[in-house]
Amino acid sequence: MAEKSKVMLDGLAPMGTIFVCSACGRRSRSRYGTVDADSGWDESCSTHAHLCDEAGMEVTNGRVTKATASKKEPFELPYVRPESGGNRA
């Protein structure tokens, strides 16, 4: 089974990748937040989830601030968490 098909069937990120919510910077091993998700992963995160490479990912205050999208799903991560406060709790 092709790697992309496996992701589509069970919603799990392949080894070396993780889903990142482009709206808030939360991470999850599954698109739907059922496996190793950051606290607060919700339906909106699933909608805004992009598959990213774990290597080189920058995390600040528990949220992804810089990520490289997997070659299969390119996107730009607009989320930057301010030092105090943030977009979402």
PyMOL Python script that loads the backbone (N, CA, C, O; Angstrom):
from pymol import cmd

cmd.read_pdbstr("""\
ATOM      1  N   MET A   1       0.851  -1.177   0.000  1.00  0.00           N
ATOM      2  CA  MET A   1       0.000   0.000   0.000  1.00  0.00           C
ATOM      3  C   MET A   1       0.897   1.241   0.000  1.00  0.00           C
ATOM      4  O   MET A   1       1.859   1.305   0.765  1.00  0.00           O
ATOM      5  N   ALA A   2       0.603   2.188  -0.818  1.00  0.00           N
ATOM      6  CA  ALA A   2       1.388   3.412  -0.887  1.00  0.00           C
ATOM      7  C   ALA A   2       1.263   4.183   0.415  1.00  0.00           C
ATOM      8  O   ALA A   2       0.237   4.123   1.091  1.00  0.00           O
ATOM      9  N   GLU A   3       2.333   4.917   0.762  1.00  0.00           N
ATOM     10  CA  GLU A   3       2.353   5.660   2.024  1.00  0.00           C
ATOM     11  C   GLU A   3       1.210   6.664   2.105  1.00  0.00           C
ATOM     12  O   GLU A   3       0.572   6.787   3.150  1.00  0.00           O
ATOM     13  N   LYS A   4       0.944   7.380   1.020  1.00  0.00           N
ATOM     14  CA  LYS A   4      -0.122   8.377   1.030  1.00  0.00           C
ATOM     15  C   LYS A   4      -1.480   7.706   1.249  1.00  0.00           C
ATOM     16  O   LYS A   4      -2.323   8.243   1.968  1.00  0.00           O
ATOM     17  N   SER A   5      -1.695   6.555   0.644  1.00  0.00           N
ATOM     18  CA  SER A   5      -2.955   5.840   0.826  1.00  0.00           C
ATOM     19  C   SER A   5      -3.139   5.436   2.270  1.00  0.00           C
ATOM     20  O   SER A   5      -4.251   5.519   2.793  1.00  0.00           O
ATOM     21  N   LYS A   6      -2.070   4.995   2.937  1.00  0.00           N
ATOM     22  CA  LYS A   6      -2.149   4.614   4.337  1.00  0.00           C
ATOM     23  C   LYS A   6      -2.558   5.809   5.188  1.00  0.00           C
ATOM     24  O   LYS A   6      -3.390   5.674   6.085  1.00  0.00           O
ATOM     25  N   VAL A   7      -1.985   6.975   4.915  1.00  0.00           N
ATOM     26  CA  VAL A   7      -2.349   8.184   5.654  1.00  0.00           C
ATOM     27  C   VAL A   7      -3.831   8.474   5.446  1.00  0.00           C
ATOM     28  O   VAL A   7      -4.536   8.806   6.398  1.00  0.00           O
ATOM     29  N   MET A   8      -4.296   8.354   4.243  1.00  0.00           N
ATOM     30  CA  MET A   8      -5.692   8.652   3.946  1.00  0.00           C
ATOM     31  C   MET A   8      -6.637   7.665   4.637  1.00  0.00           C
ATOM     32  O   MET A   8      -7.722   8.055   5.068  1.00  0.00           O
ATOM     33  N   LEU A   9      -6.239   6.394   4.749  1.00  0.00           N
ATOM     34  CA  LEU A   9      -7.118   5.383   5.323  1.00  0.00           C
ATOM     35  C   LEU A   9      -7.244   5.490   6.836  1.00  0.00           C
ATOM     36  O   LEU A   9      -8.356   5.446   7.363  1.00  0.00           O
ATOM     37  N   ASP A  10      -6.125   5.631   7.543  1.00  0.00           N
ATOM     38  CA  ASP A  10      -6.202   5.612   8.994  1.00  0.00           C
ATOM     39  C   ASP A  10      -5.909   6.964   9.648  1.00  0.00           C
ATOM     40  O   ASP A  10      -6.019   7.086  10.868  1.00  0.00           O
ATOM     41  N   GLY A  11      -5.544   7.966   8.874  1.00  0.00           N
ATOM     42  CA  GLY A  11      -5.311   9.298   9.415  1.00  0.00           C
ATOM     43  C   GLY A  11      -4.027   9.430  10.210  1.00  0.00           C
ATOM     44  O   GLY A  11      -3.826  10.454  10.863  1.00  0.00           O
ATOM     45  N   LEU A  12      -3.141   8.429  10.183  1.00  0.00           N
ATOM     46  CA  LEU A  12      -1.885   8.490  10.928  1.00  0.00           C
ATOM     47  C   LEU A  12      -0.759   9.026  10.059  1.00  0.00           C
ATOM     48  O   LEU A  12      -0.659   8.710   8.874  1.00  0.00           O
ATOM     49  N   ALA A  13       0.079   9.837  10.669  1.00  0.00           N
ATOM     50  CA  ALA A  13       1.226  10.388   9.949  1.00  0.00           C
ATOM     51  C   ALA A  13       2.300   9.326   9.785  1.00  0.00           C
ATOM     52  O   ALA A  13       2.579   8.589  10.731  1.00  0.00           O
ATOM     53  N   PRO A  14       2.912   9.228   8.602  1.00  0.00           N
ATOM     54  CA  PRO A  14       4.007   8.280   8.398  1.00  0.00           C
ATOM     55  C   PRO A  14       5.205   8.642   9.295  1.00  0.00           C
ATOM     56  O   PRO A  14       5.313   9.776   9.761  1.00  0.00           O
ATOM     57  N   MET A  15       6.088   7.688   9.528  1.00  0.00           N
ATOM     58  CA  MET A  15       7.271   7.895  10.355  1.00  0.00           C
ATOM     59  C   MET A  15       8.048   9.115   9.873  1.00  0.00           C
ATOM     60  O   MET A  15       8.277   9.272   8.673  1.00  0.00           O
ATOM     61  N   GLY A  16       8.452   9.975  10.796  1.00  0.00           N
ATOM     62  CA  GLY A  16       9.240  11.165  10.465  1.00  0.00           C
ATOM     63  C   GLY A  16       8.402  12.383  10.130  1.00  0.00           C
ATOM     64  O   GLY A  16       8.937  13.457   9.855  1.00  0.00           O
ATOM     65  N   THR A  17       7.081  12.216  10.154  1.00  0.00           N
ATOM     66  CA  THR A  17       6.190  13.345   9.884  1.00  0.00           C
ATOM     67  C   THR A  17       5.165  13.463  11.012  1.00  0.00           C
ATOM     68  O   THR A  17       4.983  12.539  11.805  1.00  0.00           O
ATOM     69  N   ILE A  18       4.508  14.605  11.068  1.00  0.00           N
ATOM     70  CA  ILE A  18       3.484  14.858  12.078  1.00  0.00           C
ATOM     71  C   ILE A  18       2.499  15.873  11.505  1.00  0.00           C
ATOM     72  O   ILE A  18       2.873  16.701  10.674  1.00  0.00           O
ATOM     73  N   PHE A  19       1.254  15.813  11.942  1.00  0.00           N
ATOM     74  CA  PHE A  19       0.275  16.804  11.503  1.00  0.00           C
ATOM     75  C   PHE A  19       0.419  18.058  12.354  1.00  0.00           C
ATOM     76  O   PHE A  19       0.555  17.977  13.575  1.00  0.00           O
ATOM     77  N   VAL A  20       0.390  19.214  11.704  1.00  0.00           N
ATOM     78  CA  VAL A  20       0.490  20.500  12.385  1.00  0.00           C
ATOM     79  C   VAL A  20      -0.715  21.344  11.988  1.00  0.00           C
ATOM     80  O   VAL A  20      -1.038  21.460  10.806  1.00  0.00           O
ATOM     81  N   CYS A  21      -1.376  21.932  12.979  1.00  0.00           N
ATOM     82  CA  CYS A  21      -2.492  22.835  12.716  1.00  0.00           C
ATOM     83  C   CYS A  21      -1.911  24.179  12.290  1.00  0.00           C
ATOM     84  O   CYS A  21      -1.163  24.805  13.042  1.00  0.00           O
ATOM     85  N   SER A  22      -2.253  24.617  11.092  1.00  0.00           N
ATOM     86  CA  SER A  22      -1.705  25.877  10.589  1.00  0.00           C
ATOM     87  C   SER A  22      -2.354  27.089  11.249  1.00  0.00           C
ATOM     88  O   SER A  22      -1.866  28.208  11.093  1.00  0.00           O
ATOM     89  N   ALA A  23      -3.447  26.885  11.983  1.00  0.00           N
ATOM     90  CA  ALA A  23      -4.113  27.997  12.654  1.00  0.00           C
ATOM     91  C   ALA A  23      -3.525  28.274  14.038  1.00  0.00           C
ATOM     92  O   ALA A  23      -3.459  29.427  14.463  1.00  0.00           O
ATOM     93  N   CYS A  24      -3.093  27.207  14.751  1.00  0.00           N
ATOM     94  CA  CYS A  24      -2.650  27.417  16.132  1.00  0.00           C
ATOM     95  C   CYS A  24      -1.291  26.814  16.459  1.00  0.00           C
ATOM     96  O   CYS A  24      -0.727  27.131  17.507  1.00  0.00           O
ATOM     97  N   GLY A  25      -0.746  25.956  15.602  1.00  0.00           N
ATOM     98  CA  GLY A  25       0.569  25.376  15.839  1.00  0.00           C
ATOM     99  C   GLY A  25       0.577  24.110  16.674  1.00  0.00           C
ATOM    100  O   GLY A  25       1.651  23.626  17.032  1.00  0.00           O
ATOM    101  N   ARG A  26      -0.586  23.555  16.995  1.00  0.00           N
ATOM    102  CA  ARG A  26      -0.624  22.300  17.741  1.00  0.00           C
ATOM    103  C   ARG A  26      -0.199  21.141  16.838  1.00  0.00           C
ATOM    104  O   ARG A  26      -0.276  21.236  15.613  1.00  0.00           O
ATOM    105  N   ARG A  27       0.260  20.027  17.471  1.00  0.00           N
ATOM    106  CA  ARG A  27       0.739  18.863  16.726  1.00  0.00           C
ATOM    107  C   ARG A  27      -0.043  17.616  17.119  1.00  0.00           C
ATOM    108  O   ARG A  27      -0.565  17.517  18.230  1.00  0.00           O
ATOM    109  N   SER A  28      -0.117  16.665  16.189  1.00  0.00           N
ATOM    110  CA  SER A  28      -0.776  15.388  16.457  1.00  0.00           C
ATOM    111  C   SER A  28      -0.221  14.321  15.520  1.00  0.00           C
ATOM    112  O   SER A  28       0.107  14.609  14.369  1.00  0.00           O
ATOM    113  N   ARG A  29      -0.118  13.095  16.013  1.00  0.00           N
ATOM    114  CA  ARG A  29       0.308  11.969  15.173  1.00  0.00           C
ATOM    115  C   ARG A  29      -0.811  11.549  14.228  1.00  0.00           C
ATOM    116  O   ARG A  29      -0.553  10.927  13.197  1.00  0.00           O
ATOM    117  N   SER A  30      -2.054  11.886  14.574  1.00  0.00           N
ATOM    118  CA  SER A  30      -3.180  11.540  13.700  1.00  0.00           C
ATOM    119  C   SER A  30      -3.918  12.821  13.308  1.00  0.00           C
ATOM    120  O   SER A  30      -3.982  13.777  14.082  1.00  0.00           O
ATOM    121  N   ARG A  31      -4.466  12.823  12.113  1.00  0.00           N
ATOM    122  CA  ARG A  31      -5.177  14.011  11.627  1.00  0.00           C
ATOM    123  C   ARG A  31      -6.340  14.392  12.537  1.00  0.00           C
ATOM    124  O   ARG A  31      -6.704  15.565  12.630  1.00  0.00           O
ATOM    125  N   TYR A  32      -6.920  13.401  13.205  1.00  0.00           N
ATOM    126  CA  TYR A  32      -8.113  13.651  14.015  1.00  0.00           C
ATOM    127  C   TYR A  32      -7.820  13.801  15.497  1.00  0.00           C
ATOM    128  O   TYR A  32      -8.750  13.879  16.300  1.00  0.00           O
ATOM    129  N   GLY A  33      -6.540  13.843  15.883  1.00  0.00           N
ATOM    130  CA  GLY A  33      -6.168  14.090  17.261  1.00  0.00           C
ATOM    131  C   GLY A  33      -6.355  12.908  18.194  1.00  0.00           C
ATOM    132  O   GLY A  33      -6.419  13.086  19.410  1.00  0.00           O
ATOM    133  N   THR A  34      -6.444  11.710  17.645  1.00  0.00           N
ATOM    134  CA  THR A  34      -6.680  10.531  18.479  1.00  0.00           C
ATOM    135  C   THR A  34      -5.390   9.888  18.982  1.00  0.00           C
ATOM    136  O   THR A  34      -5.439   9.041  19.874  1.00  0.00           O
ATOM    137  N   VAL A  35      -4.234  10.272  18.428  1.00  0.00           N
ATOM    138  CA  VAL A  35      -2.961   9.683  18.824  1.00  0.00           C
ATOM    139  C   VAL A  35      -1.943  10.790  19.097  1.00  0.00           C
ATOM    140  O   VAL A  35      -1.649  11.595  18.214  1.00  0.00           O
ATOM    141  N   ASP A  36      -1.406  10.830  20.317  1.00  0.00           N
ATOM    142  CA  ASP A  36      -0.336  11.764  20.700  1.00  0.00           C
ATOM    143  C   ASP A  36      -0.601  13.204  20.257  1.00  0.00           C
ATOM    144  O   ASP A  36       0.259  13.823  19.631  1.00  0.00           O
ATOM    145  N   ALA A  37      -1.755  13.731  20.568  1.00  0.00           N
ATOM    146  CA  ALA A  37      -2.096  15.102  20.185  1.00  0.00           C
ATOM    147  C   ALA A  37      -1.758  16.073  21.312  1.00  0.00           C
ATOM    148  O   ALA A  37      -1.835  15.719  22.489  1.00  0.00           O
ATOM    149  N   ASP A  38      -1.380  17.312  20.944  1.00  0.00           N
ATOM    150  CA  ASP A  38      -1.209  18.358  21.937  1.00  0.00           C
ATOM    151  C   ASP A  38      -2.564  18.655  22.569  1.00  0.00           C
ATOM    152  O   ASP A  38      -3.604  18.526  21.921  1.00  0.00           O
ATOM    153  N   SER A  39      -2.544  19.047  23.817  1.00  0.00           N
ATOM    154  CA  SER A  39      -3.781  19.391  24.520  1.00  0.00           C
ATOM    155  C   SER A  39      -4.523  20.497  23.766  1.00  0.00           C
ATOM    156  O   SER A  39      -3.928  21.502  23.378  1.00  0.00           O
ATOM    157  N   GLY A  40      -5.802  20.303  23.567  1.00  0.00           N
ATOM    158  CA  GLY A  40      -6.613  21.301  22.892  1.00  0.00           C
ATOM    159  C   GLY A  40      -6.831  21.041  21.408  1.00  0.00           C
ATOM    160  O   GLY A  40      -7.530  21.811  20.750  1.00  0.00           O
ATOM    161  N   TRP A  41      -6.242  19.961  20.859  1.00  0.00           N
ATOM    162  CA  TRP A  41      -6.468  19.633  19.442  1.00  0.00           C
ATOM    163  C   TRP A  41      -7.961  19.400  19.261  1.00  0.00           C
ATOM    164  O   TRP A  41      -8.555  18.588  19.970  1.00  0.00           O
ATOM    165  N   ASP A  42      -8.569  20.106  18.319  1.00  0.00           N
ATOM    166  CA  ASP A  42     -10.020  19.998  18.138  1.00  0.00           C
ATOM    167  C   ASP A  42     -10.370  19.850  16.659  1.00  0.00           C
ATOM    168  O   ASP A  42      -9.489  19.675  15.817  1.00  0.00           O
ATOM    169  N   GLU A  43     -11.648  19.920  16.357  1.00  0.00           N
ATOM    170  CA  GLU A  43     -12.126  19.752  14.985  1.00  0.00           C
ATOM    171  C   GLU A  43     -11.514  20.786  14.044  1.00  0.00           C
ATOM    172  O   GLU A  43     -11.203  20.477  12.894  1.00  0.00           O
ATOM    173  N   SER A  44     -11.345  21.999  14.528  1.00  0.00           N
ATOM    174  CA  SER A  44     -10.734  23.045  13.719  1.00  0.00           C
ATOM    175  C   SER A  44      -9.292  22.690  13.362  1.00  0.00           C
ATOM    176  O   SER A  44      -8.843  22.938  12.242  1.00  0.00           O
ATOM    177  N   CYS A  45      -8.569  22.109  14.323  1.00  0.00           N
ATOM    178  CA  CYS A  45      -7.192  21.680  14.062  1.00  0.00           C
ATOM    179  C   CYS A  45      -7.169  20.615  12.975  1.00  0.00           C
ATOM    180  O   CYS A  45      -6.306  20.639  12.098  1.00  0.00           O
ATOM    181  N   SER A  46      -8.112  19.683  13.028  1.00  0.00           N
ATOM    182  CA  SER A  46      -8.190  18.632  12.011  1.00  0.00           C
ATOM    183  C   SER A  46      -8.422  19.232  10.632  1.00  0.00           C
ATOM    184  O   SER A  46      -7.860  18.761   9.643  1.00  0.00           O
ATOM    185  N   THR A  47      -9.243  20.263  10.565  1.00  0.00           N
ATOM    186  CA  THR A  47      -9.533  20.942   9.299  1.00  0.00           C
ATOM    187  C   THR A  47      -8.292  21.654   8.754  1.00  0.00           C
ATOM    188  O   THR A  47      -8.061  21.672   7.545  1.00  0.00           O
ATOM    189  N   HIS A  48      -7.493  22.243   9.659  1.00  0.00           N
ATOM    190  CA  HIS A  48      -6.316  23.014   9.257  1.00  0.00           C
ATOM    191  C   HIS A  48      -5.021  22.205   9.319  1.00  0.00           C
ATOM    192  O   HIS A  48      -3.936  22.774   9.197  1.00  0.00           O
ATOM    193  N   ALA A  49      -5.116  20.886   9.505  1.00  0.00           N
ATOM    194  CA  ALA A  49      -3.930  20.042   9.657  1.00  0.00           C
ATOM    195  C   ALA A  49      -3.180  19.861   8.339  1.00  0.00           C
ATOM    196  O   ALA A  49      -3.773  19.627   7.286  1.00  0.00           O
ATOM    197  N   HIS A  50      -1.859  19.978   8.434  1.00  0.00           N
ATOM    198  CA  HIS A  50      -0.972  19.746   7.303  1.00  0.00           C
ATOM    199  C   HIS A  50       0.107  18.771   7.744  1.00  0.00           C
ATOM    200  O   HIS A  50       0.588  18.841   8.874  1.00  0.00           O
ATOM    201  N   LEU A  51       0.480  17.875   6.867  1.00  0.00           N
ATOM    202  CA  LEU A  51       1.515  16.901   7.158  1.00  0.00           C
ATOM    203  C   LEU A  51       2.877  17.563   7.001  1.00  0.00           C
ATOM    204  O   LEU A  51       3.202  18.077   5.930  1.00  0.00           O
ATOM    205  N   CYS A  52       3.680  17.551   8.073  1.00  0.00           N
ATOM    206  CA  CYS A  52       4.986  18.220   8.072  1.00  0.00           C
ATOM    207  C   CYS A  52       6.088  17.270   8.480  1.00  0.00           C
ATOM    208  O   CYS A  52       5.856  16.299   9.201  1.00  0.00           O
ATOM    209  N   ASP A  53       7.296  17.559   8.010  1.00  0.00           N
ATOM    210  CA  ASP A  53       8.481  16.809   8.427  1.00  0.00           C
ATOM    211  C   ASP A  53       8.845  17.234   9.847  1.00  0.00           C
ATOM    212  O   ASP A  53       8.845  18.424  10.163  1.00  0.00           O
ATOM    213  N   GLU A  54       9.157  16.252  10.707  1.00  0.00           N
ATOM    214  CA  GLU A  54       9.538  16.569  12.086  1.00  0.00           C
ATOM    215  C   GLU A  54      10.932  17.182  12.164  1.00  0.00           C
ATOM    216  O   GLU A  54      11.201  18.001  13.042  1.00  0.00           O
ATOM    217  N   ALA A  55      11.807  16.796  11.261  1.00  0.00           N
ATOM    218  CA  ALA A  55      13.172  17.329  11.265  1.00  0.00           C
ATOM    219  C   ALA A  55      13.164  18.823  11.004  1.00  0.00           C
ATOM    220  O   ALA A  55      12.530  19.288  10.058  1.00  0.00           O
ATOM    221  N   GLY A  56      13.860  19.569  11.831  1.00  0.00           N
ATOM    222  CA  GLY A  56      13.982  21.003  11.631  1.00  0.00           C
ATOM    223  C   GLY A  56      12.789  21.814  12.111  1.00  0.00           C
ATOM    224  O   GLY A  56      12.762  23.031  11.929  1.00  0.00           O
ATOM    225  N   MET A  57      11.813  21.172  12.713  1.00  0.00           N
ATOM    226  CA  MET A  57      10.631  21.874  13.207  1.00  0.00           C
ATOM    227  C   MET A  57      11.023  22.723  14.421  1.00  0.00           C
ATOM    228  O   MET A  57      11.740  22.250  15.303  1.00  0.00           O
ATOM    229  N   GLU A  58      10.557  23.965  14.468  1.00  0.00           N
ATOM    230  CA  GLU A  58      10.825  24.835  15.613  1.00  0.00           C
ATOM    231  C   GLU A  58       9.562  24.919  16.464  1.00  0.00           C
ATOM    232  O   GLU A  58       8.468  25.172  15.959  1.00  0.00           O
ATOM    233  N   VAL A  59       9.736  24.700  17.771  1.00  0.00           N
ATOM    234  CA  VAL A  59       8.622  24.734  18.708  1.00  0.00           C
ATOM    235  C   VAL A  59       8.932  25.760  19.784  1.00  0.00           C
ATOM    236  O   VAL A  59       9.993  25.715  20.406  1.00  0.00           O
ATOM    237  N   THR A  60       8.004  26.686  20.004  1.00  0.00           N
ATOM    238  CA  THR A  60       8.134  27.711  21.030  1.00  0.00           C
ATOM    239  C   THR A  60       6.893  27.684  21.896  1.00  0.00           C
ATOM    240  O   THR A  60       5.773  27.712  21.387  1.00  0.00           O
ATOM    241  N   ASN A  61       7.085  27.631  23.195  1.00  0.00           N
ATOM    242  CA  ASN A  61       5.958  27.578  24.136  1.00  0.00           C
ATOM    243  C   ASN A  61       4.988  26.451  23.803  1.00  0.00           C
ATOM    244  O   ASN A  61       3.776  26.606  23.955  1.00  0.00           O
ATOM    245  N   GLY A  62       5.517  25.321  23.351  1.00  0.00           N
ATOM    246  CA  GLY A  62       4.683  24.160  23.067  1.00  0.00           C
ATOM    247  C   GLY A  62       3.936  24.201  21.748  1.00  0.00           C
ATOM    248  O   GLY A  62       3.133  23.308  21.476  1.00  0.00           O
ATOM    249  N   ARG A  63       4.173  25.208  20.922  1.00  0.00           N
ATOM    250  CA  ARG A  63       3.501  25.319  19.626  1.00  0.00           C
ATOM    251  C   ARG A  63       4.527  25.423  18.506  1.00  0.00           C
ATOM    252  O   ARG A  63       5.598  26.005  18.680  1.00  0.00           O
ATOM    253  N   VAL A  64       4.190  24.860  17.370  1.00  0.00           N
ATOM    254  CA  VAL A  64       5.077  24.928  16.207  1.00  0.00           C
ATOM    255  C   VAL A  64       5.059  26.347  15.652  1.00  0.00           C
ATOM    256  O   VAL A  64       3.996  26.896  15.362  1.00  0.00           O
ATOM    257  N   THR A  65       6.239  26.931  15.509  1.00  0.00           N
ATOM    258  CA  THR A  65       6.346  28.275  14.941  1.00  0.00           C
ATOM    259  C   THR A  65       6.973  28.252  13.548  1.00  0.00           C
ATOM    260  O   THR A  65       6.832  29.199  12.775  1.00  0.00           O
ATOM    261  N   LYS A  66       7.676  27.140  13.238  1.00  0.00           N
ATOM    262  CA  LYS A  66       8.266  27.012  11.912  1.00  0.00           C
ATOM    263  C   LYS A  66       8.307  25.533  11.558  1.00  0.00           C
ATOM    264  O   LYS A  66       8.749  24.707  12.356  1.00  0.00           O
ATOM    265  N   ALA A  67       7.847  25.208  10.364  1.00  0.00           N
ATOM    266  CA  ALA A  67       7.818  23.809   9.931  1.00  0.00           C
ATOM    267  C   ALA A  67       8.010  23.733   8.427  1.00  0.00           C
ATOM    268  O   ALA A  67       7.716  24.676   7.692  1.00  0.00           O
ATOM    269  N   THR A  68       8.509  22.592   7.990  1.00  0.00           N
ATOM    270  CA  THR A  68       8.651  22.316   6.573  1.00  0.00           C
ATOM    271  C   THR A  68       7.595  21.288   6.202  1.00  0.00           C
ATOM    272  O   THR A  68       7.569  20.184   6.747  1.00  0.00           O
ATOM    273  N   ALA A  69       6.740  21.656   5.285  1.00  0.00           N
ATOM    274  CA  ALA A  69       5.682  20.739   4.862  1.00  0.00           C
ATOM    275  C   ALA A  69       6.280  19.553   4.129  1.00  0.00           C
ATOM    276  O   ALA A  69       7.316  19.663   3.473  1.00  0.00           O
ATOM    277  N   SER A  70       5.607  18.412   4.254  1.00  0.00           N
ATOM    278  CA  SER A  70       6.056  17.253   3.490  1.00  0.00           C
ATOM    279  C   SER A  70       5.888  17.580   2.010  1.00  0.00           C
ATOM    280  O   SER A  70       5.097  18.453   1.653  1.00  0.00           O
ATOM    281  N   LYS A  71       6.609  16.900   1.166  1.00  0.00           N
ATOM    282  CA  LYS A  71       6.560  17.185  -0.270  1.00  0.00           C
ATOM    283  C   LYS A  71       5.177  16.927  -0.854  1.00  0.00           C
ATOM    284  O   LYS A  71       4.821  17.485  -1.892  1.00  0.00           O
ATOM    285  N   LYS A  72       4.409  16.093  -0.193  1.00  0.00           N
ATOM    286  CA  LYS A  72       3.086  15.757  -0.707  1.00  0.00           C
ATOM    287  C   LYS A  72       2.043  16.846  -0.420  1.00  0.00           C
ATOM    288  O   LYS A  72       1.014  16.917  -1.092  1.00  0.00           O
ATOM    289  N   GLU A  73       2.311  17.677   0.562  1.00  0.00           N
ATOM    290  CA  GLU A  73       1.289  18.618   1.010  1.00  0.00           C
ATOM    291  C   GLU A  73       1.916  19.966   1.384  1.00  0.00           C
ATOM    292  O   GLU A  73       1.970  20.300   2.568  1.00  0.00           O
ATOM    293  N   PRO A  74       2.386  20.742   0.415  1.00  0.00           N
ATOM    294  CA  PRO A  74       3.063  22.004   0.736  1.00  0.00           C
ATOM    295  C   PRO A  74       2.095  23.062   1.275  1.00  0.00           C
ATOM    296  O   PRO A  74       0.946  23.141   0.841  1.00  0.00           O
ATOM    297  N   PHE A  75       2.568  23.865   2.214  1.00  0.00           N
ATOM    298  CA  PHE A  75       1.792  24.981   2.754  1.00  0.00           C
ATOM    299  C   PHE A  75       2.722  25.913   3.500  1.00  0.00           C
ATOM    300  O   PHE A  75       3.866  25.556   3.783  1.00  0.00           O
ATOM    301  N   GLU A  76       2.244  27.100   3.821  1.00  0.00           N
ATOM    302  CA  GLU A  76       3.004  28.038   4.630  1.00  0.00           C
ATOM    303  C   GLU A  76       2.343  28.105   5.990  1.00  0.00           C
ATOM    304  O   GLU A  76       1.116  28.148   6.082  1.00  0.00           O
ATOM    305  N   LEU A  77       3.134  28.115   7.043  1.00  0.00           N
ATOM    306  CA  LEU A  77       2.616  28.151   8.399  1.00  0.00           C
ATOM    307  C   LEU A  77       2.547  29.606   8.848  1.00  0.00           C
ATOM    308  O   LEU A  77       3.577  30.188   9.189  1.00  0.00           O
ATOM    309  N   PRO A  78       1.363  30.205   8.858  1.00  0.00           N
ATOM    310  CA  PRO A  78       1.249  31.613   9.223  1.00  0.00           C
ATOM    311  C   PRO A  78       1.294  31.854  10.723  1.00  0.00           C
ATOM    312  O   PRO A  78       1.464  32.990  11.165  1.00  0.00           O
ATOM    313  N   TYR A  79       1.142  30.790  11.514  1.00  0.00           N
ATOM    314  CA  TYR A  79       1.036  30.951  12.955  1.00  0.00           C
ATOM    315  C   TYR A  79       2.375  31.311  13.579  1.00  0.00           C
ATOM    316  O   TYR A  79       3.363  30.603  13.383  1.00  0.00           O
ATOM    317  N   VAL A  80       2.414  32.402  14.326  1.00  0.00           N
ATOM    318  CA  VAL A  80       3.567  32.766  15.137  1.00  0.00           C
ATOM    319  C   VAL A  80       3.016  33.166  16.495  1.00  0.00           C
ATOM    320  O   VAL A  80       2.263  34.134  16.606  1.00  0.00           O
ATOM    321  N   ARG A  81       3.389  32.428  17.518  1.00  0.00           N
ATOM    322  CA  ARG A  81       2.870  32.682  18.857  1.00  0.00           C
ATOM    323  C   ARG A  81       3.668  33.813  19.508  1.00  0.00           C
ATOM    324  O   ARG A  81       4.890  33.722  19.623  1.00  0.00           O
ATOM    325  N   PRO A  82       2.982  34.878  19.933  1.00  0.00           N
ATOM    326  CA  PRO A  82       3.664  35.965  20.629  1.00  0.00           C
ATOM    327  C   PRO A  82       4.236  35.462  21.964  1.00  0.00           C
ATOM    328  O   PRO A  82       3.767  34.452  22.490  1.00  0.00           O
ATOM    329  N   GLU A  83       5.221  36.141  22.503  1.00  0.00           N
ATOM    330  CA  GLU A  83       5.825  35.742  23.769  1.00  0.00           C
ATOM    331  C   GLU A  83       4.790  35.744  24.897  1.00  0.00           C
ATOM    332  O   GLU A  83       4.824  34.871  25.764  1.00  0.00           O
ATOM    333  N   SER A  84       3.879  36.707  24.895  1.00  0.00           N
ATOM    334  CA  SER A  84       2.814  36.726  25.911  1.00  0.00           C
ATOM    335  C   SER A  84       1.472  36.607  25.190  1.00  0.00           C
ATOM    336  O   SER A  84       1.209  37.325  24.226  1.00  0.00           O
ATOM    337  N   GLY A  85       0.647  35.713  25.657  1.00  0.00           N
ATOM    338  CA  GLY A  85      -0.663  35.528  25.028  1.00  0.00           C
ATOM    339  C   GLY A  85      -0.571  34.551  23.873  1.00  0.00           C
ATOM    340  O   GLY A  85       0.288  33.669  23.860  1.00  0.00           O
ATOM    341  N   GLY A  86      -1.453  34.710  22.910  1.00  0.00           N
ATOM    342  CA  GLY A  86      -1.467  33.820  21.757  1.00  0.00           C
ATOM    343  C   GLY A  86      -2.809  33.867  21.078  1.00  0.00           C
ATOM    344  O   GLY A  86      -3.746  34.499  21.565  1.00  0.00           O
ATOM    345  N   ASN A  87      -2.896  33.197  19.951  1.00  0.00           N
ATOM    346  CA  ASN A  87      -4.137  33.181  19.182  1.00  0.00           C
ATOM    347  C   ASN A  87      -5.207  32.327  19.840  1.00  0.00           C
ATOM    348  O   ASN A  87      -6.384  32.688  19.841  1.00  0.00           O
ATOM    349  N   ARG A  88      -4.791  31.172  20.411  1.00  0.00           N
ATOM    350  CA  ARG A  88      -5.746  30.253  21.035  1.00  0.00           C
ATOM    351  C   ARG A  88      -5.162  29.744  22.327  1.00  0.00           C
ATOM    352  O   ARG A  88      -3.944  29.633  22.465  1.00  0.00           O
ATOM    353  N   ALA A  89      -6.008  29.439  23.261  1.00  0.00           N
ATOM    354  CA  ALA A  89      -5.546  28.907  24.560  1.00  0.00           C
ATOM    355  C   ALA A  89      -5.192  27.457  24.442  1.00  0.00           C
ATOM    356  O   ALA A  89      -4.785  26.839  25.426  1.00  0.00           O
TER     357      ALA A  89
END
""", "prot")
cmd.dss("prot")
cmd.show_as("cartoon", "prot")
cmd.util.cbc("prot")
cmd.orient("prot")
